[in-house]
Amino acid sequence: MASNQKLVSKMTPEDKIFYRELGQRIAKYRKVQNLTQVQLAKMLGIAQQTMAHYEGGSLRIAVALLKPVSEALEVSVENLLNETPIETKKKPGPSSKLQQQIEKIQRLPRTKQKFVMEMLDTVIQQAS
């Protein structure tokens, strides 16, 4: 058992950077959704302290938890795992709301996606 704990607690320098940046992205998206750590932790069924460790990068987040986190934060798993450091990203501009809506539409069933696309086509044609 002691050897398992040693394996779990050891992180390479690259791992530390990855989990710290992942935690920063989770915190950023959590704040965009106006959620506290307590609220997000409750949604995920984990302790607030665990959420704080995930956001601080001191604890590895389980792979199985990535999808529930992305759904709670209304962001794709791909965006959570994007390894571009937050500091180097441009601040979201006016299109960020549009991008969030596109991501929500992508999660809809195909029939509803088709309906939304038809509505958009109609509005765009009328505007032209």
MOPAC internal coordinates of N, CA, C and O (Angstrom, degrees):
PM7 1SCF
backbone

  N    0.0000 0     0.00 0     0.00 0    0    0    0
  C    1.4548 1     0.00 0     0.00 0    1    0    0
  C    1.5207 1   110.80 1     0.00 0    2    1    0
  O    1.2310 1   120.03 1   139.37 1    3    2    1
  N    1.3226 1   117.54 1   -40.63 1    3    2    1
  C    1.4599 1   120.77 1  -179.31 1    5    3    2
  C    1.5276 1   110.59 1   -62.03 1    6    5    3
  O    1.2310 1   120.24 1   142.85 1    7    6    5
  N    1.3528 1   117.15 1   -37.15 1    7    6    5
  C    1.4580 1   119.08 1   179.91 1    9    7    6
  C    1.5279 1   111.16 1   -67.14 1   10    9    7
  O    1.2310 1   119.77 1   145.95 1   11   10    9
  N    1.3469 1   118.04 1   -34.05 1   11   10    9
  C    1.4624 1   120.52 1   175.87 1   13   11   10
  C    1.5197 1   111.15 1   -63.32 1   14   13   11
  O    1.2310 1   119.99 1   139.56 1   15   14   13
  N    1.3153 1   117.62 1   -40.44 1   15   14   13
  C    1.4620 1   121.11 1   179.42 1   17   15   14
  C    1.5228 1   110.63 1   -64.25 1   18   17   15
  O    1.2310 1   120.09 1   142.56 1   19   18   17
  N    1.3265 1   117.43 1   -37.44 1   19   18   17
  C    1.4619 1   120.09 1   178.27 1   21   19   18
  C    1.5233 1   110.49 1   -64.42 1   22   21   19
  O    1.2310 1   120.26 1   138.53 1   23   22   21
  N    1.3457 1   117.10 1   -41.47 1   23   22   21
  C    1.4596 1   120.54 1   179.70 1   25   23   22
  C    1.5242 1   111.37 1   -64.44 1   26   25   23
  O    1.2310 1   120.28 1   139.14 1   27   26   25
  N    1.3129 1   117.07 1   -40.86 1   27   26   25
  C    1.4570 1   121.28 1  -178.52 1   29   27   26
  C    1.5220 1   110.93 1   -68.10 1   30   29   27
  O    1.2310 1   120.17 1   141.03 1   31   30   29
  N    1.3244 1   117.28 1   -38.97 1   31   30   29
  C    1.4563 1   119.93 1  -173.53 1   33   31   30
  C    1.5297 1   113.34 1   -80.17 1   34   33   31
  O    1.2310 1   119.53 1   160.31 1   35   34   33
  N    1.3311 1   118.51 1   -19.69 1   35   34   33
  C    1.4662 1   120.15 1  -178.68 1   37   35   34
  C    1.5239 1   110.83 1   -81.09 1   38   37   35
  O    1.2310 1   121.85 1   -51.00 1   39   38   37
  N    1.3255 1   114.07 1   129.00 1   39   38   37
  C    1.4660 1   120.38 1   175.49 1   41   39   38
  C    1.5185 1   107.32 1  -129.23 1   42   41   39
  O    1.2310 1   121.23 1   -42.14 1   43   42   41
  N    1.3127 1   115.25 1   137.86 1   43   42   41
  C    1.4572 1   119.01 1   174.71 1   45   43   42
  C    1.5265 1   108.13 1   -72.04 1   46   45   43
  O    1.2310 1   119.90 1   -17.44 1   47   46   45
  N    1.3300 1   117.79 1   162.56 1   47   46   45
  C    1.4659 1   119.25 1   175.86 1   49   47   46
  C    1.5334 1   112.14 1   -56.83 1   50   49   47
  O    1.2310 1   120.53 1   143.38 1   51   50   49
  N    1.3467 1   116.60 1   -36.62 1   51   50   49
  C    1.4653 1   120.17 1   177.93 1   53   51   50
  C    1.5196 1   110.80 1   -65.62 1   54   53   51
  O    1.2310 1   120.53 1   139.07 1   55   54   53
  N    1.3507 1   116.59 1   -40.93 1   55   54   53
  C    1.4652 1   120.78 1   177.04 1   57   55   54
  C    1.5241 1   110.60 1   -60.30 1   58   57   55
  O    1.2310 1   120.74 1   136.00 1   59   58   57
  N    1.3184 1   116.19 1   -44.00 1   59   58   57
  C    1.4725 1   120.07 1  -178.84 1   61   59   58
  C    1.5243 1   110.78 1   -59.76 1   62   61   59
  O    1.2310 1   120.83 1   136.19 1   63   62   61
  N    1.3242 1   116.01 1   -43.81 1   63   62   61
  C    1.4683 1   120.42 1   179.16 1   65   63   62
  C    1.5246 1   109.92 1   -63.93 1   66   65   63
  O    1.2310 1   120.54 1   133.45 1   67   66   65
  N    1.3380 1   116.58 1   -46.55 1   67   66   65
  C    1.4681 1   120.57 1  -179.36 1   69   67   66
  C    1.5244 1   111.28 1   -59.01 1   70   69   67
  O    1.2310 1   119.98 1   130.04 1   71   70   69
  N    1.3315 1   117.64 1   -49.96 1   71   70   69
  C    1.4685 1   120.54 1  -176.84 1   73   71   70
  C    1.5303 1   112.16 1   -69.63 1   74   73   71
  O    1.2310 1   120.08 1   148.63 1   75   74   73
  N    1.3232 1   117.44 1   -31.37 1   75   74   73
  C    1.4635 1   119.71 1   176.05 1   77   75   74
  C    1.5401 1   109.81 1   -66.54 1   78   77   75
  O    1.2310 1   120.49 1   135.04 1   79   78   77
  N    1.3357 1   116.67 1   -44.96 1   79   78   77
  C    1.4622 1   120.45 1   179.27 1   81   79   78
  C    1.5296 1   111.63 1   -67.55 1   82   81   79
  O    1.2310 1   120.44 1   141.94 1   83   82   81
  N    1.3348 1   116.76 1   -38.06 1   83   82   81
  C    1.4606 1   120.26 1   175.96 1   85   83   82
  C    1.5253 1   109.55 1   -61.60 1   86   85   83
  O    1.2310 1   120.33 1   135.94 1   87   86   85
  N    1.3146 1   116.98 1   -44.06 1   87   86   85
  C    1.4588 1   121.08 1   178.16 1   89   87   86
  C    1.5182 1   112.18 1   -61.88 1   90   89   87
  O    1.2310 1   120.49 1   141.15 1   91   90   89
  N    1.3292 1   116.68 1   -38.85 1   91   90   89
  C    1.4626 1   120.86 1   177.83 1   93   91   90
  C    1.5296 1   110.65 1   -63.92 1   94   93   91
  O    1.2310 1   120.87 1   139.31 1   95   94   93
  N    1.3421 1   115.94 1   -40.69 1   95   94   93
  C    1.4655 1   118.95 1   179.20 1   97   95   94
  C    1.5293 1   110.62 1   -66.88 1   98   97   95
  O    1.2310 1   120.18 1   138.86 1   99   98   97
  N    1.3278 1   117.25 1   -41.14 1   99   98   97
  C    1.4667 1   120.39 1   177.89 1  101   99   98
  C    1.5291 1   109.42 1   -60.29 1  102  101   99
  O    1.2310 1   120.29 1   133.61 1  103  102  101
  N    1.3221 1   117.05 1   -46.39 1  103  102  101
  C    1.4713 1   120.54 1   179.77 1  105  103  102
  C    1.5244 1   110.67 1   -61.52 1  106  105  103
  O    1.2310 1   120.47 1   138.22 1  107  106  105
  N    1.3306 1   116.71 1   -41.78 1  107  106  105
  C    1.4659 1   121.01 1  -179.59 1  109  107  106
  C    1.5249 1   110.53 1   -61.75 1  110  109  107
  O    1.2310 1   120.28 1   130.48 1  111  110  109
  N    1.3282 1   117.06 1   -49.52 1  111  110  109
  C    1.4627 1   120.48 1  -179.01 1  113  111  110
  C    1.5346 1   111.27 1   -67.86 1  114  113  111
  O    1.2310 1   120.27 1   147.64 1  115  114  113
  N    1.3231 1   117.09 1   -32.36 1  115  114  113
  C    1.4736 1   120.98 1   177.02 1  117  115  114
  C    1.5222 1   109.54 1   -62.70 1  118  117  115
  O    1.2310 1   120.92 1   136.14 1  119  118  117
  N    1.3178 1   115.85 1   -43.86 1  119  118  117
  C    1.4648 1   120.51 1  -179.25 1  121  119  118
  C    1.5338 1   111.32 1   -68.11 1  122  121  119
  O    1.2310 1   120.11 1   144.38 1  123  122  121
  N    1.3260 1   117.39 1   -35.62 1  123  122  121
  C    1.4623 1   120.93 1   176.52 1  125  123  122
  C    1.5363 1   109.84 1   -60.27 1  126  125  123
  O    1.2310 1   120.72 1   144.53 1  127  126  125
  N    1.3226 1   116.24 1   -35.47 1  127  126  125
  C    1.4623 1   121.25 1   179.59 1  129  127  126
  C    1.5363 1   112.15 1   -84.83 1  130  129  127
  O    1.2310 1   120.58 1  -176.37 1  131  130  129
  N    1.3404 1   116.50 1     3.63 1  131  130  129
  C    1.4709 1   122.05 1  -178.44 1  133  131  130
  C    1.5315 1   112.20 1    56.18 1  134  133  131
  O    1.2310 1   121.18 1  -137.05 1  135  134  133
  N    1.3308 1   115.35 1    42.95 1  135  134  133
  C    1.4545 1   121.26 1   177.67 1  137  135  134
  C    1.5260 1   109.64 1  -108.91 1  138  137  135
  O    1.2310 1   120.99 1   -33.94 1  139  138  137
  N    1.3187 1   115.72 1   146.06 1  139  138  137
  C    1.4578 1   120.09 1   172.23 1  141  139  138
  C    1.5257 1   108.24 1   -89.50 1  142  141  139
  O    1.2310 1   120.75 1   -13.44 1  143  142  141
  N    1.3238 1   116.17 1   166.56 1  143  142  141
  C    1.4621 1   119.58 1   174.78 1  145  143  142
  C    1.5267 1   110.25 1   -59.40 1  146  145  143
  O    1.2310 1   120.45 1   141.26 1  147  146  145
  N    1.3192 1   116.75 1   -38.74 1  147  146  145
  C    1.4664 1   121.56 1  -179.54 1  149  147  146
  C    1.5331 1   109.77 1   -61.79 1  150  149  147
  O    1.2310 1   120.39 1   133.76 1  151  150  149
  N    1.3249 1   116.87 1   -46.24 1  151  150  149
  C    1.4617 1   120.61 1  -178.87 1  153  151  150
  C    1.5316 1   111.77 1   -64.00 1  154  153  151
  O    1.2310 1   120.76 1   134.73 1  155  154  153
  N    1.3306 1   116.15 1   -45.27 1  155  154  153
  C    1.4614 1   119.55 1   179.67 1  157  155  154
  C    1.5277 1   110.72 1   -65.36 1  158  157  155
  O    1.2310 1   120.43 1   136.61 1  159  158  157
  N    1.3102 1   116.79 1   -43.39 1  159  158  157
  C    1.4647 1   120.57 1   179.11 1  161  159  158
  C    1.5271 1   110.60 1   -59.45 1  162  161  159
  O    1.2310 1   120.67 1   137.76 1  163  162  161
  N    1.3214 1   116.32 1   -42.24 1  163  162  161
  C    1.4677 1   120.71 1   179.22 1  165  163  162
  C    1.5292 1   110.38 1   -63.03 1  166  165  163
  O    1.2310 1   120.09 1   138.18 1  167  166  165
  N    1.3276 1   117.42 1   -41.82 1  167  166  165
  C    1.4618 1   121.49 1   178.22 1  169  167  166
  C    1.5269 1   111.38 1   -61.01 1  170  169  167
  O    1.2310 1   120.99 1   146.44 1  171  170  169
  N    1.3364 1   115.72 1   -33.56 1  171  170  169
  C    1.4654 1   121.15 1  -176.76 1  173  171  170
  C    1.5279 1   112.80 1   -91.63 1  174  173  171
  O    1.2310 1   120.74 1   170.74 1  175  174  173
  N    1.3313 1   116.19 1    -9.26 1  175  174  173
  C    1.4652 1   119.87 1  -179.60 1  177  175  174
  C    1.5144 1   113.14 1    74.22 1  178  177  175
  O    1.2310 1   120.87 1  -147.67 1  179  178  177
  N    1.3383 1   115.95 1    32.33 1  179  178  177
  C    1.4682 1   120.90 1   178.25 1  181  179  178
  C    1.5239 1   108.95 1  -125.54 1  182  181  179
  O    1.2310 1   120.83 1   -11.36 1  183  182  181
  N    1.3186 1   116.01 1   168.64 1  183  182  181
  C    1.4664 1   121.00 1   178.77 1  185  183  182
  C    1.5311 1   110.35 1   -77.15 1  186  185  183
  O    1.2310 1   120.70 1   -29.49 1  187  186  185
  N    1.3281 1   116.27 1   150.51 1  187  186  185
  C    1.4619 1   121.19 1   178.14 1  189  187  186
  C    1.5223 1   109.98 1   -60.26 1  190  189  187
  O    1.2310 1   120.02 1   142.51 1  191  190  189
  N    1.3290 1   117.57 1   -37.49 1  191  190  189
  C    1.4640 1   120.78 1   179.16 1  193  191  190
  C    1.5300 1   111.02 1   -61.86 1  194  193  191
  O    1.2310 1   120.59 1   142.11 1  195  194  193
  N    1.3260 1   116.47 1   -37.89 1  195  194  193
  C    1.4635 1   120.50 1   177.33 1  197  195  194
  C    1.5241 1   109.84 1   -64.16 1  198  197  195
  O    1.2310 1   120.91 1   136.63 1  199  198  197
  N    1.3320 1   115.86 1   -43.37 1  199  198  197
  C    1.4681 1   120.58 1   177.89 1  201  199  198
  C    1.5251 1   110.12 1   -59.95 1  202  201  199
  O    1.2310 1   120.29 1   137.58 1  203  202  201
  N    1.3206 1   117.05 1   -42.42 1  203  202  201
  C    1.4693 1   121.30 1   178.72 1  205  203  202
  C    1.5298 1   110.45 1   -61.65 1  206  205  203
  O    1.2310 1   120.23 1   139.76 1  207  206  205
  N    1.3210 1   117.16 1   -40.24 1  207  206  205
  C    1.4759 1   120.67 1   178.66 1  209  207  206
  C    1.5296 1   110.79 1   -67.13 1  210  209  207
  O    1.2310 1   120.28 1   141.69 1  211  210  209
  N    1.3493 1   117.07 1   -38.31 1  211  210  209
  C    1.4660 1   119.66 1   176.70 1  213  211  210
  C    1.5291 1   109.82 1   -62.36 1  214  213  211
  O    1.2310 1   120.61 1   132.10 1  215  214  213
  N    1.3259 1   116.43 1   -47.90 1  215  214  213
  C    1.4634 1   120.15 1  -177.80 1  217  215  214
  C    1.5186 1   112.02 1   -66.22 1  218  217  215
  O    1.2310 1   120.32 1   148.54 1  219  218  217
  N    1.3200 1   116.99 1   -31.46 1  219  218  217
  C    1.4573 1   120.58 1   178.49 1  221  219  218
  C    1.5142 1   113.19 1   -80.72 1  222  221  219
  O    1.2310 1   120.54 1   168.96 1  223  222  221
  N    1.3357 1   116.58 1   -11.04 1  223  222  221
  C    1.4560 1   120.86 1   178.84 1  225  223  222
  C    1.5153 1   114.38 1    80.32 1  226  225  223
  O    1.2310 1   120.12 1  -171.12 1  227  226  225
  N    1.3296 1   117.38 1     8.88 1  227  226  225
  C    1.4571 1   119.79 1  -178.73 1  229  227  226
  C    1.5255 1   112.54 1   -88.68 1  230  229  227
  O    1.2310 1   120.50 1   172.74 1  231  230  229
  N    1.3291 1   116.65 1    -7.26 1  231  230  229
  C    1.4588 1   121.59 1   179.41 1  233  231  230
  C    1.5167 1   108.27 1  -134.14 1  234  233  231
  O    1.2310 1   121.13 1   -46.18 1  235  234  233
  N    1.3329 1   115.45 1   133.82 1  235  234  233
  C    1.4610 1   120.12 1   178.69 1  237  235  234
  C    1.5214 1   109.78 1   -72.79 1  238  237  235
  O    1.2310 1   120.67 1   -49.63 1  239  238  237
  N    1.3077 1   116.32 1   130.37 1  239  238  237
  C    1.4562 1   120.38 1   176.74 1  241  239  238
  C    1.5296 1   108.63 1   -81.62 1  242  241  239
  O    1.2310 1   120.47 1   -43.62 1  243  242  241
  N    1.3154 1   116.71 1   136.38 1  243  242  241
  C    1.4596 1   121.00 1  -179.81 1  245  243  242
  C    1.5246 1   109.73 1   -66.47 1  246  245  243
  O    1.2310 1   120.82 1   -38.84 1  247  246  245
  N    1.3161 1   116.05 1   141.16 1  247  246  245
  C    1.4621 1   121.33 1   179.61 1  249  247  246
  C    1.5281 1   109.76 1   -58.04 1  250  249  247
  O    1.2310 1   120.23 1   140.58 1  251  250  249
  N    1.3235 1   117.17 1   -39.42 1  251  250  249
  C    1.4694 1   121.28 1  -179.16 1  253  251  250
  C    1.5279 1   112.19 1   -63.24 1  254  253  251
  O    1.2310 1   120.07 1   161.12 1  255  254  253
  N    1.3192 1   117.47 1   -18.88 1  255  254  253
  C    1.4624 1   121.17 1  -178.39 1  257  255  254
  C    1.5322 1   112.22 1   -89.32 1  258  257  255
  O    1.2310 1   119.98 1   167.15 1  259  258  257
  N    1.3296 1   117.65 1   -12.85 1  259  258  257
  C    1.4641 1   120.49 1  -177.01 1  261  259  258
  C    1.5282 1   112.77 1   -62.71 1  262  261  259
  O    1.2310 1   120.11 1   136.77 1  263  262  261
  N    1.3212 1   117.40 1   -43.23 1  263  262  261
  C    1.4665 1   119.20 1  -179.84 1  265  263  262
  C    1.5262 1   111.21 1   -65.45 1  266  265  263
  O    1.2310 1   118.63 1   131.30 1  267  266  265
  N    1.3460 1   120.21 1   -48.70 1  267  266  265
  C    1.4640 1   118.88 1   176.81 1  269  267  266
  C    1.5290 1   113.24 1   -59.35 1  270  269  267
  O    1.2310 1   120.13 1   143.29 1  271  270  269
  N    1.3294 1   117.35 1   -36.71 1  271  270  269
  C    1.4718 1   120.49 1   177.57 1  273  271  270
  C    1.5219 1   109.64 1   -64.34 1  274  273  271
  O    1.2310 1   120.48 1   133.01 1  275  274  273
  N    1.3367 1   116.68 1   -46.99 1  275  274  273
  C    1.4665 1   119.77 1  -178.64 1  277  275  274
  C    1.5259 1   110.90 1   -62.84 1  278  277  275
  O    1.2310 1   120.12 1   141.40 1  279  278  277
  N    1.3247 1   117.37 1   -38.60 1  279  278  277
  C    1.4658 1   120.23 1   178.91 1  281  279  278
  C    1.5243 1   110.93 1   -67.23 1  282  281  279
  O    1.2310 1   120.35 1   137.63 1  283  282  281
  N    1.3310 1   116.93 1   -42.37 1  283  282  281
  C    1.4670 1   120.38 1   179.68 1  285  283  282
  C    1.5215 1   111.27 1   -64.06 1  286  285  283
  O    1.2310 1   120.57 1   146.18 1  287  286  285
  N    1.3336 1   116.51 1   -33.82 1  287  286  285
  C    1.4644 1   120.90 1  -177.45 1  289  287  286
  C    1.5330 1   112.32 1   -93.96 1  290  289  287
  O    1.2310 1   120.93 1   179.78 1  291  290  289
  N    1.3408 1   115.84 1    -0.22 1  291  290  289
  C    1.4603 1   121.58 1   179.16 1  293  291  290
  C    1.5252 1   111.73 1    54.84 1  294  293  291
  O    1.2310 1   121.63 1  -131.06 1  295  294  293
  N    1.3251 1   114.48 1    48.94 1  295  294  293
  C    1.4601 1   121.95 1   179.21 1  297  295  294
  C    1.5294 1   106.60 1  -142.16 1  298  297  295
  O    1.2310 1   120.18 1   -25.79 1  299  298  297
  N    1.3091 1   117.26 1   154.21 1  299  298  297
  C    1.4629 1   119.75 1  -179.46 1  301  299  298
  C    1.5271 1   110.78 1   -74.69 1  302  301  299
  O    1.2310 1   121.30 1   -25.24 1  303  302  301
  N    1.3258 1   115.12 1   154.76 1  303  302  301
  C    1.4691 1   120.23 1   175.14 1  305  303  302
  C    1.5207 1   108.55 1   -60.23 1  306  305  303
  O    1.2310 1   120.56 1   143.18 1  307  306  305
  N    1.3180 1   116.53 1   -36.82 1  307  306  305
  C    1.4639 1   121.15 1   178.53 1  309  307  306
  C    1.5269 1   111.14 1   -57.35 1  310  309  307
  O    1.2310 1   120.10 1   136.36 1  311  310  309
  N    1.3376 1   117.42 1   -43.64 1  311  310  309
  C    1.4612 1   120.22 1   178.62 1  313  311  310
  C    1.5233 1   111.47 1   -66.35 1  314  313  311
  O    1.2310 1   120.30 1   144.58 1  315  314  313
  N    1.3358 1   117.03 1   -35.42 1  315  314  313
  C    1.4694 1   119.18 1   176.94 1  317  315  314
  C    1.5246 1   110.80 1   -64.45 1  318  317  315
  O    1.2310 1   120.83 1   140.57 1  319  318  317
  N    1.3309 1   116.02 1   -39.43 1  319  318  317
  C    1.4631 1   120.18 1  -175.17 1  321  319  318
  C    1.5225 1   113.90 1   -88.22 1  322  321  319
  O    1.2310 1   120.08 1   173.53 1  323  322  321
  N    1.3168 1   117.44 1    -6.47 1  323  322  321
  C    1.4548 1   121.37 1   179.52 1  325  323  322
  C    1.5221 1   109.01 1   -52.67 1  326  325  323
  O    1.2310 1   120.71 1   -56.49 1  327  326  325
  N    1.3056 1   116.24 1   123.51 1  327  326  325
  C    1.4594 1   119.88 1  -173.79 1  329  327  326
  C    1.5286 1   114.05 1   -87.83 1  330  329  327
  O    1.2310 1   119.47 1  -172.67 1  331  330  329
  N    1.3157 1   118.62 1     7.33 1  331  330  329
  C    1.4573 1   120.69 1   175.41 1  333  331  330
  C    1.5201 1   107.71 1   -72.76 1  334  333  331
  O    1.2310 1   119.40 1   -58.03 1  335  334  333
  N    1.3201 1   118.76 1   121.97 1  335  334  333
  C    1.4667 1   119.39 1  -179.48 1  337  335  334
  C    1.5234 1   111.34 1   -58.35 1  338  337  335
  O    1.2310 1   120.88 1   -38.21 1  339  338  337
  N    1.3024 1   115.93 1   141.79 1  339  338  337
  C    1.4602 1   122.03 1  -178.20 1  341  339  338
  C    1.5223 1   110.99 1   -57.93 1  342  341  339
  O    1.2310 1   120.16 1   141.98 1  343  342  341
  N    1.3225 1   117.31 1   -38.02 1  343  342  341
  C    1.4639 1   120.52 1  -176.09 1  345  343  342
  C    1.5257 1   112.12 1   -60.78 1  346  345  343
  O    1.2310 1   119.69 1   151.36 1  347  346  345
  N    1.3419 1   118.20 1   -28.64 1  347  346  345
  C    1.4548 1   120.38 1  -176.20 1  349  347  346
  C    1.5223 1   112.24 1   -91.22 1  350  349  347
  O    1.2310 1   120.03 1   171.70 1  351  350  349
  N    1.3277 1   117.55 1    -8.30 1  351  350  349
  C    1.4551 1   120.03 1   179.13 1  353  351  350
  C    1.5151 1   110.04 1   -77.02 1  354  353  351
  O    1.2310 1   121.65 1   -30.68 1  355  354  353
  N    1.3253 1   114.45 1   149.32 1  355  354  353
  C    1.4593 1   119.33 1   174.15 1  357  355  354
  C    1.5177 1   108.09 1   -71.97 1  358  357  355
  O    1.2310 1   120.89 1   -30.50 1  359  358  357
  N    1.3183 1   115.91 1   149.50 1  359  358  357
  C    1.4605 1   119.74 1   175.25 1  361  359  358
  C    1.5181 1   108.20 1   -64.01 1  362  361  359
  O    1.2310 1   121.00 1   -38.22 1  363  362  361
  N    1.3429 1   115.69 1   141.78 1  363  362  361
  C    1.4640 1   117.24 1   179.48 1  365  363  362
  C    1.5264 1   110.79 1   -61.81 1  366  365  363
  O    1.2310 1   121.32 1   -46.48 1  367  366  365
  N    1.3029 1   115.08 1   133.52 1  367  366  365
  C    1.4518 1   120.22 1   178.57 1  369  367  366
  C    1.5136 1   110.28 1   -97.38 1  370  369  367
  O    1.2310 1   120.76 1    20.09 1  371  370  369
  N    1.3101 1   116.16 1  -159.91 1  371  370  369
  C    1.4604 1   120.42 1  -178.10 1  373  371  370
  C    1.5270 1   113.57 1   -59.01 1  374  373  371
  O    1.2310 1   119.88 1   157.29 1  375  374  373
  N    1.3328 1   117.83 1   -22.71 1  375  374  373
  C    1.4562 1   119.81 1  -177.82 1  377  375  374
  C    1.5210 1   113.41 1   -78.71 1  378  377  375
  O    1.2310 1   118.74 1   172.32 1  379  378  377
  N    1.3215 1   120.00 1    -7.68 1  379  378  377
  C    1.4573 1   120.18 1  -176.85 1  381  379  378
  C    1.5243 1   111.72 1   -62.21 1  382  381  379
  O    1.2310 1   119.73 1   140.88 1  383  382  381
  N    1.3125 1   118.12 1   -39.12 1  383  382  381
  C    1.4694 1   121.54 1   177.30 1  385  383  382
  C    1.5208 1   109.17 1   -64.46 1  386  385  383
  O    1.2310 1   120.63 1   137.11 1  387  386  385
  N    1.3303 1   116.40 1   -42.89 1  387  386  385
  C    1.4586 1   120.97 1   177.55 1  389  387  386
  C    1.5246 1   110.51 1   -60.71 1  390  389  387
  O    1.2310 1   120.53 1   135.44 1  391  390  389
  N    1.3285 1   116.59 1   -44.56 1  391  390  389
  C    1.4626 1   120.82 1   179.48 1  393  391  390
  C    1.5238 1   110.77 1   -61.27 1  394  393  391
  O    1.2310 1   119.82 1   139.24 1  395  394  393
  N    1.3193 1   117.95 1   -40.76 1  395  394  393
  C    1.4650 1   121.34 1   177.87 1  397  395  394
  C    1.5241 1   110.26 1   -62.90 1  398  397  395
  O    1.2310 1   120.32 1   138.84 1  399  398  397
  N    1.3210 1   117.00 1   -41.16 1  399  398  397
  C    1.4623 1   120.41 1   179.59 1  401  399  398
  C    1.5278 1   110.64 1   -66.39 1  402  401  399
  O    1.2310 1   120.28 1   140.54 1  403  402  401
  N    1.3142 1   117.07 1   -39.46 1  403  402  401
  C    1.4648 1   120.72 1   177.59 1  405  403  402
  C    1.5246 1   109.82 1   -61.22 1  406  405  403
  O    1.2310 1   120.32 1   136.80 1  407  406  405
  N    1.3321 1   116.99 1   -43.20 1  407  406  405
  C    1.4609 1   120.53 1   178.91 1  409  407  406
  C    1.5278 1   111.06 1   -63.27 1  410  409  407
  O    1.2310 1   119.92 1   142.03 1  411  410  409
  N    1.3299 1   117.75 1   -37.97 1  411  410  409
  C    1.4681 1   120.93 1   176.63 1  413  411  410
  C    1.5200 1   110.46 1   -64.98 1  414  413  411
  O    1.2310 1   120.31 1   138.23 1  415  414  413
  N    1.3241 1   117.00 1   -41.77 1  415  414  413
  C    1.4625 1   120.94 1   179.37 1  417  415  414
  C    1.5271 1   110.09 1   -63.33 1  418  417  415
  O    1.2310 1   120.36 1   141.27 1  419  418  417
  N    1.3343 1   116.92 1   -38.73 1  419  418  417
  C    1.4634 1   120.59 1   179.94 1  421  419  418
  C    1.5253 1   112.25 1   -62.75 1  422  421  419
  O    1.2310 1   120.17 1   156.13 1  423  422  421
  N    1.3267 1   117.29 1   -23.87 1  423  422  421
  C    1.4644 1   120.75 1   179.73 1  425  423  422
  C    1.5288 1   112.49 1   -87.78 1  426  425  423
  O    1.2310 1   120.13 1   172.85 1  427  426  425
  N    1.3316 1   117.35 1    -7.15 1  427  426  425
  C    1.4662 1   121.14 1   178.57 1  429  427  426
  C    1.5273 1   110.40 1   -74.08 1  430  429  427
  O    1.2310 1   120.43 1   -21.79 1  431  430  429
  N    1.3398 1   116.79 1   158.21 1  431  430  429
  C    1.4702 1   119.25 1   172.72 1  433  431  430
  C    1.5286 1   109.76 1   -61.49 1  434  433  431
  O    1.2310 1   120.38 1   -25.30 1  435  434  433
  N    1.3184 1   116.88 1   154.70 1  435  434  433
  C    1.4725 1   122.52 1  -176.02 1  437  435  434
  C    1.5230 1   112.38 1   -54.78 1  438  437  435
  O    1.2310 1   119.91 1   140.03 1  439  438  437
  N    1.3221 1   117.78 1   -39.97 1  439  438  437
  C    1.4661 1   119.80 1  -178.41 1  441  439  438
  C    1.5196 1   111.25 1   -64.02 1  442  441  439
  O    1.2310 1   120.36 1   140.61 1  443  442  441
  N    1.3333 1   116.92 1   -39.39 1  443  442  441
  C    1.4673 1   119.65 1   178.77 1  445  443  442
  C    1.5189 1   110.75 1   -72.63 1  446  445  443
  O    1.2310 1   120.15 1   145.82 1  447  446  445
  N    1.3411 1   117.32 1   -34.18 1  447  446  445
  C    1.4589 1   120.13 1   175.70 1  449  447  446
  C    1.5307 1   109.81 1   -61.36 1  450  449  447
  O    1.2310 1   120.67 1   137.15 1  451  450  449
  N    1.3357 1   116.33 1   -42.85 1  451  450  449
  C    1.4606 1   121.02 1  -179.88 1  453  451  450
  C    1.5289 1   110.04 1   -62.09 1  454  453  451
  O    1.2310 1   120.47 1   137.82 1  455  454  453
  N    1.3237 1   116.70 1   -42.18 1  455  454  453
  C    1.4587 1   121.61 1   178.90 1  457  455  454
  C    1.5341 1   110.76 1   -60.66 1  458  457  455
  O    1.2310 1   120.55 1   133.48 1  459  458  457
  N    1.3386 1   116.55 1   -46.52 1  459  458  457
  C    1.4717 1   120.85 1   179.82 1  461  459  458
  C    1.5293 1   109.89 1   -62.51 1  462  461  459
  O    1.2310 1   120.30 1   137.68 1  463  462  461
  N    1.3310 1   117.02 1   -42.32 1  463  462  461
  C    1.4663 1   120.70 1  -179.64 1  465  463  462
  C    1.5327 1   110.81 1   -62.96 1  466  465  463
  O    1.2310 1   120.35 1   139.50 1  467  466  465
  N    1.3292 1   116.94 1   -40.50 1  467  466  465
  C    1.4624 1   120.14 1   178.37 1  469  467  466
  C    1.5257 1   110.57 1   -63.88 1  470  469  467
  O    1.2310 1   120.34 1   139.29 1  471  470  469
  N    1.3234 1   116.95 1   -40.71 1  471  470  469
  C    1.4623 1   120.80 1   177.64 1  473  471  470
  C    1.5211 1   110.60 1   -62.59 1  474  473  471
  O    1.2310 1   120.78 1   134.85 1  475  474  473
  N    1.3233 1   116.12 1   -45.15 1  475  474  473
  C    1.4704 1   120.49 1   179.41 1  477  475  474
  C    1.5219 1   111.00 1   -62.24 1  478  477  475
  O    1.2310 1   120.67 1   136.29 1  479  478  477
  N    1.3366 1   116.33 1   -43.71 1  479  478  477
  C    1.4649 1   119.84 1   178.69 1  481  479  478
  C    1.5169 1   110.87 1   -58.19 1  482  481  479
  O    1.2310 1   120.47 1   137.53 1  483  482  481
  N    1.3330 1   116.70 1   -42.47 1  483  482  481
  C    1.4604 1   121.30 1   179.97 1  485  483  482
  C    1.5331 1   111.22 1   -63.16 1  486  485  483
  O    1.2310 1   120.44 1   134.17 1  487  486  485
  N    1.3263 1   116.77 1   -45.83 1  487  486  485
  C    1.4681 1   121.32 1   179.85 1  489  487  486
  C    1.5259 1   110.58 1   -63.95 1  490  489  487
  O    1.2310 1   120.34 1   137.17 1  491  490  489
  N    1.3153 1   116.95 1   -42.83 1  491  490  489
  C    1.4695 1   120.91 1  -178.85 1  493  491  490
  C    1.5361 1   110.16 1   -65.78 1  494  493  491
  O    1.2310 1   120.46 1   138.55 1  495  494  493
  N    1.3343 1   116.72 1   -41.45 1  495  494  493
  C    1.4661 1   120.00 1   178.88 1  497  495  494
  C    1.5295 1   110.78 1   -64.04 1  498  497  495
  O    1.2310 1   120.51 1   141.34 1  499  498  497
  N    1.3255 1   116.63 1   -38.66 1  499  498  497
  C    1.4659 1   120.10 1   179.93 1  501  499  498
  C    1.5260 1   111.66 1   -68.91 1  502  501  499
  O    1.2310 1   120.87 1   148.72 1  503  502  501
  N    1.3486 1   115.94 1   -31.28 1  503  502  501
  C    1.4593 1   120.07 1  -178.51 1  505  503  502
  C    1.5242 1   111.98 1   -77.20 1  506  505  503
  O    1.2310 1   120.50 1   157.42 1  507  506  505
  N    1.3371 1   116.66 1   -22.58 1  507  506  505
  C    1.4746 1   120.52 1  -177.49 1  509  507  506
  C    1.4920 1   113.39 1   -76.74 1  510  509  507
  O    1.2310 1   120.10 1   180.00 1  511  510  509

